[in-house]
């Protein structure tokens, strides 16, 4: 079996390898075996597992297959239904489960799906643990343990998971504040937060204008949500709202709109939060974790305020790993993953949005003014389809194309070329002062990669 796990779990087209019910069942069996305690004979004891999903049609198929795999190893399975990824991390911790599983392909279209696994503390698994799961799937070791009779596991549906998470999210907002008088456009991407997100903001006092909150199994992320925030920005202008909040399909990332209808991306959100925490003295070690894709303006703004920025590999899992290693509490990336370890163990779009709203209330400043604390450098990104993900250094023409642009930019820009961790794409990003020039630079590098690997 080929390598299953990418930068964010297993992902692919639903009902095609690796996202088949057979592989999902095998993942469930292997995960149950590795996460449970062993009795004196070396056999697994009962394991508690939480399984949640987003609103994709294929979620039903994969949910049942995973549950069957876990139950076949004697695990107790708790099904929570559609719930944001950060909500499943929370429920896993709250229920003292041994593991939590999310069935979601995050921001991808509905015909994709994925499987992400949390440990008992609500953190995504490191590469080493994912490798152990894959090794166990390919081993005959699991065949030695097939419980029978009363030792077979069972699945129970948790009906109040949404309510538990709503209460938790609201407790992250300062008790002395309300959202009274705030008009909010809320785009739920027809995804996992469609039911609970409007309740959270309404119960805190906001006047909410929900859009894309009617999932049908096929419309998740379809021209909506954090990957397509234009509709949210337009709705903010139409409703004269103070803020627009656009979540992705599993609500672990968020993109905002200010009151003028202009987009506020993850780097700007991170800057707003970090600069406020620096002033409040709550930013651990005065340091934020970002990625190589983060805008240069983020680092400049934080350093000018007396803070520091360190870089982790792209992906919220790697950001969290760096935060834990360095004992930091704030990190994120341009796509809208904002991680505040004071409140949750993974990116949480609603917590991030509420944090910005709290800052708006405390400072009395509109979002359009807060975002000006960071000056964005022009940045152009191009995705290039590739047949295989070979090392770029193996191709002299690609290396030459990149070096040529880096020389032209000098100290006034940068180039980042990397592969997507979940799709057959090379991502080419160029940042600099002159938008037209960097646009041409991106086209030049992308054309070279396409000619060599496309």
Buried (B, 14 or more C-beta within 10 A) or exposed (E): EEEBBBBBBBBBBBEEEBBBBEBBBBBBBBBBBBBBEEEEEEBBEBBBBBBBBBBBBBBEBBBBBBBBBBBBBBBBBBBBBBBBBBBBBBBBBBBEBBBBBBBBBBBBBBBBBBBBBBBBEBBBBEEEBBBBBBEBBEEEEBEEBEBEEEEEBEBEEBEEBBEBBBEBBBEBBEEEBBBEEBBBBBBBBBBBBBBBBBBBBBBBEBBBBBBBBEBEEEBBBBEBBBBBBEBBBBBBBEBEBBBBBBBBBBBBBBBBBBBEBBBBBBBBBBBBBBBBBBEEEEBBEBBBBBBEBBBBBBBBBBEEBEBEBBBBBBBBBBBBBBBEEBEBBBBBBBBBBBBBBEBBBBBBBBBBBBBBBBBBBEEEBBBBEBBBBBEBBBBBBBBBEBEEBEEBEEBEEBBEBBEBBBEBBEEEBBBBBBBBBBBBBBBBBBBBEEEEBBBBBBBBBBBBBBEBBE
